Amino acid sequence: MKKIAILICALLSCSAGSLLAQQNSRRGDFDAGKNLEIFFNVYKNVNIEYVDSVDTRKLIEAGIDKMLSTLDPYTEYFNEEDMKEFRVHTTGLYGGVGALVRKDDLFDYVRISEPYMGSPADKAGLRAGDLIVAIDSVPMKGIIVDTVSARMKGAPGSTFTMTIKDRVTGKERDVVIKREKIKIPAISYAGVLDDSIGYVALESFSDGCAAEVRRHIAKMKDTADIKALILDLRGNGGGLLDEAVSLAGLFVPKGTEIVSIKGRVKSENAVYKTANEPTDVNIPLVVMVNNSSASSSEIVAGSLQDLDRAVIVGTRTFGKGLVQSTMSVGYGSYIKLTTSKYYIPSGRCIQAVDYSHRNEDGSVGNIPDSLMKEFKTKGGRIVKDGGGISPDVTIKPVYANKFAAVLIAYGYIDDYAVKYFNEHRSKPFDPVTFSLTDQEYADFCRFMEDKEIKYTSTTQLDLEKLKKTAQKDGYEERIGSLLDQIEEIVKINKKRDLDLYKDDIKEFLESAITANYSYGWGRSKRAVFSDPDVKTAMELLTDKGKMKELLSVK
């Protein structure tokens, strides 16, 4: 009798639970229908009754964008035009001229920042510093970078006329350019360091990048018999998930699990394993990362860390463990929707921010250390979730000073680089050993004598805050004269700052000059051979004992 009573209670409980679920479902459907009707009525009234005519497309897109912004930064709406740009980022292919462009902060034009070697821009003689005055006779002054860039793109084989102004000489010229299919380089530099260590810097996870890395490694093995490898993912914001799995698969046995995705729709959960034969499962490997390494970069670094296959060097990564799926919403438009989170082999998720649980003011926060869970690598090392990938060897980041950065923003660094190149074009040039002499740097200082610079240093901003605080606290009369003295000391002085920050400025100048001689590849090669963090990675790879210690349980 007692068993029957328990069974009846259980059945009633299940029935009540089922009924409650149905009610919640119906309530959810009703709420959704009610809110959609409200949205439509608002749109209808605005469209019909608003005092001025409205652009209905902009109105709806603004509503969609605002709705999606309440979820997370990676869920986005793409109209038909946006999708063209999105495909460029995922495939690395577009029809255009093959040049990086950026806004010129001194003039109200977009400028050529760097042409790709052998590109239509390169063939047409475009150089860093050239101002884009007009495209097909349409003036480009005051036009934003995205619009100018879009006008330069088009069907491969089509032509257009670009009016260019040399920023150094001030002369204008018309250039007819034939667009080609452009492949954005995924690898900024690959080569052999110190005759035994291979190095590959991957900029993005675009289509085919893993196969490209495989080819470079094979080439280095054939020419130099490399004994170790550095994979540099610093600044790599991610890209295609499949490419991340394929890249990690170069260093682990075929069939190894790299990442799994888990979301609300259980049927779409998946486990990703390597599908191809590896390049080398034994070569000592260092993966370099920083706080701009995100998404696919974190999958590669995190999985190789979890599998005890590589030592991670650098700073903690960005912490993007969310996966987006692209879905058609009709008429050539799409949404890129966050549908799941990814989990690397130890079982940890590296998402650093919880967008699903916001604070009362709508803000989100990082997952606190106290809530991070411990996991174990394949060999038993302790790793944690919830905050990106923490490196095995941490390197303190070094930041360039603001004055040097302002010289870049104003375009003065690129201007002098073009001037130097034009004056020394026939000079033998080695991107690794090139260095400006003291006399040449003095020439740059003379070049800067009539150049205007306006900026506020961080010290000046902090001093201004201190003055206001002193005034509120009643200390103004007592320390006001001292603060005035400090203000005079930290006042911007171009001549003094050119000397004070000489080392940083020289480094930027040498990099820009190198790009004029050897394009982006030469610039990247120079950066690699002078990078102290790369040297740290190299020293680590030559210390077998240290490598073994870092990959072992302490």
Long-range contacts (C-beta under 8 A, 24 or more apart in sequence): 39-63, 68-335, 70-362, 71-338, 71-355, 72-322, 72-338, 72-355, 73-355, 74-320, 74-322, 74-324, 74-336, 74-338, 75-324, 75-335, 75-336, 75-337, 75-338, 76-335, 76-336, 77-329, 77-333, 77-334, 77-335, 78-333, 78-334, 78-335, 78-336, 79-332, 79-333, 80-331, 80-332, 80-333, 83-332, 83-333, 83-334, 84-153, 86-326, 86-334, 86-336, 88-184, 89-204, 89-206, 89-239, 90-206, 90-207, 90-239, 90-240, 91-206, 91-207, 92-183, 92-184, 92-185, 92-186, 92-204, 92-206, 92-207, 92-208, 92-209, 93-181, 93-182, 93-183, 93-184, 93-207, 94-153, 94-181, 94-182, 94-184, 95-153, 95-154, 95-155, 95-156, 95-158, 95-179, 95-180, 95-181, 95-182, 96-120, 96-152, 96-153, 96-154, 96-179, 96-180, 96-182, 97-121, 97-124, 97-126, 97-152, 97-177, 97-179, 97-180, 97-182, 98-122, 98-180, 98-182, 99-126, 99-152, 101-132, 101-145, 101-148, 101-149, 101-152, 102-145, 103-144, 103-145, 104-131, 104-167, 104-411, 105-409, 105-410, 105-411, 106-410, 106-411, 106-452, 107-131, 107-167, 107-411, 108-141, 108-142, 109-133, 109-140, 109-141, 109-165, 110-140, 110-143, 110-144, 110-145, 110-148, 110-149, 111-167, 111-411, 111-414, 112-164, 113-414, 114-515, 114-519, 114-520, 115-519, 116-182, 116-185, 116-519, 116-520, 117-519, 117-520, 117-521, 119-180, 119-182, 120-177, 120-178, 120-179, 120-180, 121-177, 122-519, 124-162, 124-175, 124-176, 124-177, 125-175, 126-162, 126-164, 126-175, 127-418, 127-421, 127-516, 128-414, 128-417, 128-418, 128-512, 128-515, 128-516, 129-166, 129-167, 129-168, 129-411, 129-414, 129-415, 129-417, 129-418, 130-164, 130-165, 130-166, 130-167, 131-164, 131-165, 131-166, 131-167, 132-162, 132-163, 132-164, 133-163, 133-164, 133-165, 133-172, 134-162, 134-163, 135-160, 135-161, 135-162, 135-163, 136-160, 136-161, 137-161, 137-163, 153-179, 154-179, 155-179, 156-180, 156-181, 167-411, 167-415, 167-418, 168-415, 168-418, 168-419, 168-422, 185-520, 186-212, 187-212, 187-213, 187-216, 188-520, 188-521, 188-524, 189-521, 189-524, 189-525, 189-527, 189-528, 190-216, 190-220, 191-220, 191-525, 191-528, 192-220, 192-223, 192-224, 192-226, 193-230, 193-528, 193-529, 193-534, 193-538, 194-538, 195-224, 196-224, 196-225, 196-226, 196-227, 196-228, 197-226, 197-227, 197-228, 197-229, 197-230, 197-538, 197-541, 197-542, 198-224, 198-226, 198-228, 198-229, 198-230, 199-229, 199-230, 199-232, 199-528, 199-534, 200-229, 200-230, 200-231, 200-232, 201-232, 201-234, 201-524, 201-528, 202-231, 202-232, 202-233, 202-236, 202-247, 203-235, 203-236, 204-236, 204-237, 204-238, 204-239, 205-236, 205-238, 205-239, 205-240, 205-243, 205-244, 205-247, 205-295, 205-296, 205-297, 206-239, 206-240, 206-243, 207-240, 207-243, 208-243, 209-239, 209-240, 209-243, 209-247, 210-243, 210-246, 210-247, 210-249, 210-250, 211-246, 213-247, 213-250, 214-250, 214-279, 217-250, 217-279, 217-280, 218-279, 226-283, 227-283, 227-284, 228-283, 228-284, 228-285, 228-286, 228-541, 228-542, 229-280, 229-283, 229-284, 229-285, 229-286, 230-285, 230-286, 230-287, 230-288, 230-534, 230-537, 230-538, 230-541, 231-285, 231-286, 231-287, 231-288, 231-300, 231-310, 232-287, 232-288, 232-528, 232-534, 233-287, 233-288, 233-289, 233-293, 233-297, 233-300, 233-301, 234-288, 234-289, 234-290, 234-292, 234-293, 234-314, 235-290, 235-292, 235-293, 236-292, 236-293, 236-294, 236-296, 236-297, 237-292, 237-293, 237-294, 237-295, 237-297, 237-318, 238-294, 238-295, 238-296, 238-297, 238-298, 238-320, 239-295, 239-296, 240-296, 241-272, 241-296, 241-299, 241-323, 241-342, 242-272, 243-296, 244-295, 244-296, 244-297, 244-299, 244-300, 245-272, 245-273, 245-274, 245-275, 245-299, 246-274, 246-275, 246-276, 247-300, 248-274, 248-299, 248-300, 248-303, 248-304, 249-274, 249-275, 249-276, 249-278, 250-278, 250-279, 250-280, 251-278, 251-279, 251-280, 251-281, 251-283, 251-285, 251-304, 251-309, 251-310, 252-278, 252-281, 252-304, 252-307, 252-309, 253-278, 253-281, 254-278, 256-307, 257-345, 258-299, 258-303, 258-344, 258-345, 259-299, 259-303, 259-342, 259-343, 259-344, 259-345, 260-342, 260-343, 261-323, 261-340, 261-341, 261-342, 261-343, 262-340, 262-341, 262-343, 263-323, 263-339, 263-340, 263-341, 264-339, 264-340, 265-339, 268-325, 268-339, 268-340, 269-340, 281-309, 284-541, 284-544, 284-547, 285-309, 285-310, 285-311, 286-310, 286-311, 286-312, 286-313, 286-537, 286-540, 286-541, 287-311, 287-312, 287-313, 288-313, 288-314, 288-533, 288-534, 288-537, 289-313, 289-314, 289-315, 289-317, 289-389, 289-391, 290-314, 290-315, 290-317, 290-397, 291-315, 291-316, 291-317, 291-318, 291-388, 291-397, 292-318, 293-317, 293-318, 293-389, 294-318, 294-319, 294-320, 295-320, 298-350, 298-388, 298-389, 299-342, 299-344, 301-389, 302-344, 302-348, 302-350, 302-389, 303-344, 303-345, 305-377, 305-383, 305-389, 305-392, 306-344, 306-345, 306-346, 306-348, 306-375, 306-377, 306-378, 306-383, 307-345, 307-377, 307-378, 308-377, 308-378, 308-379, 308-381, 308-551, 311-392, 311-393, 311-540, 311-547, 311-550, 311-551, 312-389, 312-390, 312-391, 312-392, 312-393, 313-391, 313-392, 313-393, 313-395, 313-533, 313-536, 313-537, 313-540, 314-391, 314-393, 314-394, 314-395, 314-533, 315-391, 315-394, 315-395, 315-396, 315-397, 316-387, 316-388, 316-389, 316-390, 316-391, 317-350, 317-388, 317-389, 318-352, 318-388, 319-350, 319-351, 319-352, 319-353, 319-366, 319-386, 319-387, 319-388, 320-350, 320-351, 320-352, 321-349, 321-350, 321-351, 321-352, 322-351, 322-355, 345-378, 346-375, 346-376, 346-377, 346-378, 346-383, 347-375, 348-373, 348-375, 348-383, 348-384, 348-385, 348-386, 349-385, 349-386, 350-385, 350-386, 350-387, 350-388, 350-389, 351-386, 352-386, 352-387, 352-388, 379-551, 379-552, 379-553, 380-553, 381-551, 381-552, 381-553, 381-554, 392-550, 392-551, 393-536, 393-540, 393-550, 395-533, 395-536, 400-504, 400-508, 401-501, 401-504, 402-455, 402-457, 402-458, 403-455, 403-457, 403-497, 403-500, 403-501, 403-505, 404-501, 404-504, 404-505, 404-508, 406-453, 406-455, 407-453, 407-505, 407-508, 408-508, 410-451, 410-453, 412-447, 412-448, 412-451, 413-505, 413-508, 413-509, 413-512, 414-512, 415-447, 416-444, 416-447, 416-509, 416-512, 417-509, 417-512, 417-513, 417-515, 417-516, 418-516, 419-447, 420-509, 420-513, 420-516, 421-513, 421-516, 421-517, 429-514, 429-517, 429-518, 431-514, 431-517, 431-518, 431-522, 431-523, 431-525, 431-526, 432-525, 432-526, 432-529, 432-530, 434-510, 434-513, 434-514, 434-526, 435-506, 435-510, 436-506, 436-509, 436-510, 436-513, 441-502, 441-505, 441-506, 441-509, 444-498, 444-505, 444-509, 445-495, 445-498, 445-499, 448-494, 448-498, 451-494, 453-492, 453-494, 455-492, 457-490, 457-492, 459-490, 460-487, 460-490, 460-491, 460-492, 463-487, 463-490
